[in-house]
């Protein structure tokens, strides 16, 4: 009888502690992230693409095993982004440098992510190498209502021939019943030099702005996340002049754009490194309504660069750089040459005890 009484006391105590912990969690938190996964390509040569130039196709032996390790490493990282605060993998994550839907399915079905039941939004883009952007979302929490791809038409300054590059992906849907919009981009690279390639990224920014403007024409209070590998820093003309992205929240007007990543860049932090200098090409921009202080619906809480120590190279020529997957035509068992970035959004928890 005494043993039964003790168990009742323990059960009551555990119930009280659990309810008290939930009561203390006044806000619901979600992570929205972006990750350039560095050439997540399969091992099959697609005759319609120049995918044989991808790093995994340059490897002569054990491609299948290397591909599995690459997928596993990417899934491991994604499962941890923002989880220290949200206690969950990203509810939504934009991806760059994926080859096709199959690699996305393999990623979503990896044991690290399988239980999250990620849905996929992906379109093939006209990029010559077959590099695409995509979106993964937790089906239980987010429901896409419309998806579309937006083509970027740019031309070489010298030859005047078209440069085939990545489309910009727009996904509109409801996150726990609340309408949000996500744009995923991978803007043209700095190949040929920053100055020479700048007009291509200016054009990409103008396309991004047109997409944002079209959403705000329907609803000026639209909650928009524009994320991607922009191949430009927060202070470059594409972000500052074309998108007019602001560093300070108080400077953002209705229909304006806030760039929470600019403050990180000013402090010397980055998401990718080149020639001993950090850049912050990976960014997530948000619109004004996400900055309001009424937390009855989702609002911006904070941003971050996911820079855990295991994602950083600890030795060799590239010590201190992101620990990339491929180097010198071989697989390093690393992760990516870019670090993921994320934002947390929050709203008041409606559960009352």
C-alpha positions as CSV (number, residue, x, y, z in Angstrom):
1,X,0.0,0.0,0.0
2,X,2.9,2.3,0.9
3,X,4.6,1.6,-2.4
4,X,1.4,2.5,-4.3
5,X,1.1,5.7,-2.4
6,X,4.7,6.7,-3.3
7,X,4.1,6.1,-7.0
8,X,1.0,8.3,-6.8
9,X,3.1,11.1,-5.3
10,X,5.8,10.7,-8.0
11,X,3.2,10.7,-10.7
12,X,1.6,13.9,-9.4
13,X,5.0,15.6,-9.1
14,X,5.9,14.7,-12.7
15,X,2.6,15.9,-14.0
16,X,3.0,19.2,-12.1
17,X,6.5,19.7,-13.4
18,X,5.4,19.0,-17.0
19,X,2.5,21.3,-16.8
20,X,4.6,24.0,-15.2
21,X,7.3,23.7,-17.9
22,X,4.7,24.1,-20.6
23,X,3.2,27.0,-18.8
24,X,6.6,28.7,-18.7
25,X,7.0,28.3,-22.4
26,X,4.9,31.4,-23.3
27,X,5.9,31.5,-27.0
28,X,5.7,28.9,-29.8
29,X,9.0,29.0,-31.7
30,X,9.7,27.8,-35.3
31,X,13.0,27.8,-37.3
32,X,13.0,28.9,-40.9
33,X,16.4,28.2,-42.6
34,X,18.5,28.2,-45.7
35,X,21.4,26.0,-46.6
36,X,23.6,25.7,-49.7
37,X,24.3,22.0,-49.6
38,X,27.3,22.1,-51.9
39,X,26.7,20.0,-55.0
40,X,24.2,17.5,-53.7
41,X,24.2,15.5,-57.0
42,X,23.5,11.9,-57.6
43,X,25.8,9.5,-59.4
44,X,23.8,9.2,-62.6
45,X,25.0,11.1,-65.7
46,X,22.0,13.0,-67.1
47,X,22.5,13.5,-70.8
48,X,20.4,16.7,-70.7
49,X,22.7,18.4,-68.2
50,X,26.4,19.1,-67.8
51,X,26.2,17.3,-64.5
52,X,29.4,15.4,-65.2
53,X,31.2,18.5,-64.0
54,X,29.9,18.0,-60.5
55,X,32.5,16.9,-57.9
56,X,31.0,13.5,-57.3
57,X,31.2,12.6,-61.0
58,X,34.9,13.4,-60.9
59,X,35.4,10.7,-58.3
60,X,36.4,7.4,-59.9
61,X,35.6,4.9,-57.1
62,X,32.8,4.2,-54.5
63,X,30.5,6.9,-55.8
64,X,27.5,5.2,-54.4
65,X,28.9,5.0,-50.9
66,X,30.1,8.6,-51.1
67,X,26.7,9.8,-52.2
68,X,25.1,8.1,-49.2
69,X,27.6,9.7,-46.8
70,X,27.0,13.1,-48.4
71,X,23.2,12.8,-48.0
72,X,23.7,11.6,-44.4
73,X,25.9,14.5,-43.5
74,X,23.5,17.0,-45.0
75,X,20.6,15.5,-43.1
76,X,22.5,15.5,-39.9
77,X,23.1,19.3,-40.2
78,X,19.6,20.1,-41.2
79,X,18.1,18.2,-38.2
80,X,20.1,20.4,-35.8
81,X,19.6,23.9,-37.3
82,X,17.9,26.1,-34.7
83,X,16.9,23.1,-32.6
84,X,18.5,24.4,-29.4
85,X,15.7,27.1,-29.3
86,X,12.8,25.6,-31.3
87,X,13.3,22.0,-30.1
88,X,12.6,20.9,-33.6
89,X,14.4,20.8,-37.0
90,X,13.5,23.7,-39.3
91,X,9.8,23.8,-40.1
92,X,10.8,25.2,-43.5
93,X,14.2,25.1,-45.2
94,X,15.3,26.5,-48.5
95,X,18.1,24.6,-50.3
96,X,20.6,25.5,-53.0
97,X,22.8,23.3,-55.2
98,X,20.6,20.3,-55.5
99,X,20.4,18.4,-58.7
100,X,16.9,16.9,-58.8
101,X,13.9,15.7,-56.9
102,X,15.5,12.3,-56.2
103,X,18.3,13.7,-54.1
104,X,15.7,15.7,-52.1
105,X,13.7,12.5,-51.5
106,X,16.8,10.7,-50.4
107,X,17.6,13.6,-48.1
108,X,14.1,13.7,-46.6
109,X,14.1,9.9,-46.1
110,X,17.4,9.9,-44.2
111,X,17.0,8.6,-40.6
112,X,17.9,12.0,-39.2
113,X,14.9,13.6,-41.0
114,X,12.5,10.8,-41.8
115,X,10.2,11.4,-38.7
116,X,9.8,15.0,-39.6
117,X,7.9,14.0,-42.7
118,X,9.2,16.7,-45.0
119,X,7.3,17.6,-48.1
120,X,9.3,18.8,-51.2
121,X,8.8,21.7,-53.6
122,X,11.2,21.6,-56.6
123,X,11.2,22.6,-60.2
124,X,14.0,21.8,-62.7
125,X,15.7,25.1,-63.7
126,X,17.5,25.9,-67.0
127,X,20.9,26.1,-65.2
128,X,23.5,24.5,-67.5
129,X,24.9,22.2,-64.8
130,X,21.5,21.3,-63.5
131,X,21.9,23.1,-60.2
132,X,18.5,23.9,-58.7
133,X,16.9,25.4,-55.6
134,X,14.2,23.7,-53.5
135,X,12.1,23.9,-50.4
136,X,11.5,21.3,-47.7
137,X,8.6,21.7,-45.2
138,X,7.2,19.8,-42.3
139,X,3.8,18.6,-43.6
140,X,2.2,18.6,-40.1
141,X,2.9,22.3,-39.7
142,X,3.0,23.9,-43.1
143,X,0.6,23.5,-46.1
144,X,1.6,25.0,-49.5
145,X,-1.2,26.7,-51.3
146,X,0.7,27.8,-54.4
147,X,4.1,27.2,-55.9
148,X,5.8,28.8,-58.9
149,X,9.2,29.3,-60.5
150,X,10.4,32.6,-61.9
151,X,13.0,32.6,-64.7
152,X,16.0,34.9,-64.6
153,X,16.9,36.0,-68.1
154,X,20.4,37.4,-68.3
155,X,23.0,37.7,-71.1
156,X,26.8,37.7,-71.3
157,X,28.2,41.2,-71.8
158,X,30.6,40.1,-74.5
159,X,28.9,37.4,-76.5
160,X,25.3,38.6,-75.8
161,X,24.4,35.0,-75.5
162,X,22.0,34.0,-72.8
163,X,23.4,32.8,-69.5
164,X,21.3,29.9,-68.2
165,X,21.0,30.1,-64.4
166,X,18.8,29.2,-61.5
167,X,15.1,30.1,-61.3
168,X,13.7,31.8,-58.2
169,X,11.2,29.6,-56.3
170,X,8.1,31.1,-54.7
171,X,6.0,29.1,-52.2
172,X,3.0,30.5,-50.5
173,X,1.3,28.6,-47.8
174,X,-0.1,28.4,-44.3
175,X,2.1,27.8,-41.3
176,X,-0.2,26.6,-38.6
177,X,-3.0,28.4,-40.5
178,X,-1.1,31.6,-41.0
179,X,-0.3,32.8,-44.6
180,X,3.4,33.3,-45.3
181,X,5.5,33.5,-48.5
182,X,9.0,32.1,-49.1
183,X,11.3,33.0,-52.0
184,X,14.3,30.7,-52.5
185,X,17.1,32.0,-54.7
186,X,20.7,31.2,-55.8
187,X,21.9,34.3,-57.6
188,X,24.6,34.2,-60.3
189,X,28.2,33.6,-59.1
190,X,31.1,36.0,-59.1
191,X,32.9,34.0,-61.8
192,X,35.0,36.4,-63.9
193,X,35.3,38.8,-61.0
194,X,32.9,40.7,-58.7
195,X,32.6,43.8,-60.8
196,X,32.2,42.1,-64.2
197,X,29.5,39.7,-62.8
198,X,27.7,42.4,-60.8
199,X,25.0,43.2,-63.4
200,X,23.8,39.6,-63.3
201,X,23.2,39.8,-59.6
202,X,21.5,43.2,-60.0
203,X,19.2,41.5,-62.5
204,X,18.5,38.7,-60.0
205,X,17.7,41.3,-57.3
206,X,15.3,43.1,-59.6
207,X,13.5,39.8,-60.3
208,X,13.4,39.2,-56.5
209,X,12.0,42.7,-56.0
210,X,9.3,42.1,-58.7
211,X,8.2,38.9,-56.9
212,X,8.0,40.8,-53.6
213,X,6.2,43.7,-55.1
214,X,3.6,41.4,-56.7
215,X,2.8,39.8,-53.3
216,X,2.6,43.2,-51.6
217,X,0.3,44.6,-54.3
218,X,-2.2,42.0,-53.2
219,X,-1.5,42.5,-49.5
220,X,0.8,45.2,-48.2
221,X,1.0,43.3,-45.0
222,X,2.2,40.1,-46.6
223,X,4.7,38.1,-44.5
224,X,7.6,37.4,-46.9
225,X,10.9,35.6,-46.3
226,X,13.4,36.0,-49.2
227,X,16.3,33.6,-48.7
228,X,19.2,32.3,-50.7
229,X,22.8,32.2,-51.6
230,X,22.9,35.7,-53.1
231,X,26.6,35.6,-54.0
232,X,26.7,39.2,-52.6
233,X,27.2,40.5,-49.1
234,X,24.5,42.5,-47.3
235,X,26.2,45.8,-48.2
236,X,26.4,45.2,-51.9
237,X,24.3,47.1,-54.4
238,X,21.9,44.3,-55.1
239,X,20.8,44.2,-51.5
240,X,21.2,47.8,-50.5
241,X,20.1,49.7,-53.7
242,X,17.8,47.3,-55.5
243,X,16.0,45.6,-52.6
244,X,16.7,48.6,-50.3
245,X,17.2,46.1,-47.4
246,X,17.7,47.9,-44.1
247,X,20.1,47.0,-41.3
248,X,18.0,48.5,-38.5
249,X,14.4,47.5,-37.8
250,X,13.3,51.0,-37.1
251,X,14.2,52.1,-40.6
252,X,11.9,49.6,-42.2
253,X,8.7,51.1,-43.6
254,X,5.5,49.4,-44.8
255,X,6.5,47.3,-47.8
256,X,10.1,47.6,-46.7
257,X,12.6,44.8,-46.2
258,X,14.8,44.1,-43.1
259,X,18.1,42.2,-43.4
260,X,19.0,40.7,-40.0
261,X,22.2,39.3,-41.5
262,X,23.8,42.7,-42.1
263,X,24.6,43.1,-38.4
264,X,26.5,39.8,-38.5
265,X,28.5,40.9,-41.5
266,X,29.4,44.2,-39.9
267,X,30.8,42.2,-37.0
268,X,33.0,40.1,-39.3
269,X,30.9,37.0,-39.3
270,X,30.2,35.1,-42.5
271,X,28.7,31.9,-44.1
272,X,31.5,31.2,-46.6
273,X,35.2,32.0,-46.9
274,X,37.5,32.7,-49.8
275,X,41.2,33.8,-49.8
276,X,41.2,34.2,-46.0
277,X,38.2,36.5,-45.9
278,X,34.7,35.7,-44.8
279,X,31.6,36.6,-46.9
280,X,28.0,36.4,-45.9
281,X,26.4,35.4,-49.2
282,X,23.7,33.3,-47.5
283,X,20.9,35.5,-46.1
284,X,17.3,35.6,-45.1
285,X,15.4,38.8,-45.6
286,X,12.0,39.6,-44.1
287,X,9.2,42.1,-44.6
288,X,7.9,44.7,-42.2
289,X,4.8,42.9,-40.8
290,X,7.2,40.2,-39.3
291,X,8.7,43.0,-37.1
292,X,5.5,44.1,-35.4
293,X,5.2,43.5,-31.7
294,X,1.8,41.9,-31.6
295,X,2.8,38.3,-31.0
296,X,-0.7,36.9,-31.5
297,X,0.6,35.8,-34.8
298,X,4.1,34.9,-36.0
299,X,6.8,37.6,-35.7
300,X,10.5,37.7,-36.1
301,X,12.5,36.8,-33.0
302,X,16.1,36.5,-34.0
303,X,18.5,35.4,-36.7
304,X,21.6,33.3,-36.7
305,X,24.4,31.6,-38.6
306,X,24.6,27.9,-37.8
307,X,28.3,27.6,-37.2
308,X,28.8,24.6,-34.9
309,X,32.5,23.5,-34.5
310,X,32.1,20.3,-36.5
311,X,31.1,22.4,-39.6
312,X,34.5,24.1,-39.5
313,X,37.7,22.7,-41.0
314,X,40.2,22.1,-38.2
315,X,43.4,21.6,-40.1
316,X,45.3,22.1,-43.4
317,X,45.3,24.9,-45.9
318,X,41.6,25.7,-45.3
319,X,41.7,25.6,-41.5
320,X,39.0,27.8,-40.1
321,X,36.9,27.6,-43.3
322,X,33.6,25.8,-43.6
323,X,34.4,22.0,-43.8
324,X,33.3,21.3,-47.3
325,X,32.4,17.9,-48.8
326,X,34.6,17.9,-51.9
327,X,38.2,19.0,-52.5
328,X,40.8,18.1,-55.1
329,X,38.5,15.6,-56.8
330,X,37.9,13.7,-53.6
331,X,35.3,13.4,-50.8
332,X,36.4,14.8,-47.5
333,X,33.4,13.4,-45.5
334,X,32.7,17.1,-44.7
335,X,29.6,19.1,-45.1
336,X,29.4,22.2,-47.3
337,X,31.5,25.2,-48.3
338,X,28.7,27.3,-46.9
339,X,27.2,27.5,-43.4
340,X,23.4,27.4,-43.0
341,X,21.5,30.5,-41.8
342,X,18.2,30.8,-40.1
343,X,15.6,32.9,-38.4
344,X,13.4,32.1,-35.4
345,X,9.8,33.2,-35.5
346,X,7.5,33.2,-32.5
347,X,4.0,33.8,-31.4
348,X,2.2,33.6,-28.1
349,X,1.3,30.1,-27.0
350,X,-2.4,29.9,-26.8
351,X,-2.3,26.9,-24.4
352,X,-3.4,28.0,-20.9
353,X,-3.1,26.0,-17.7
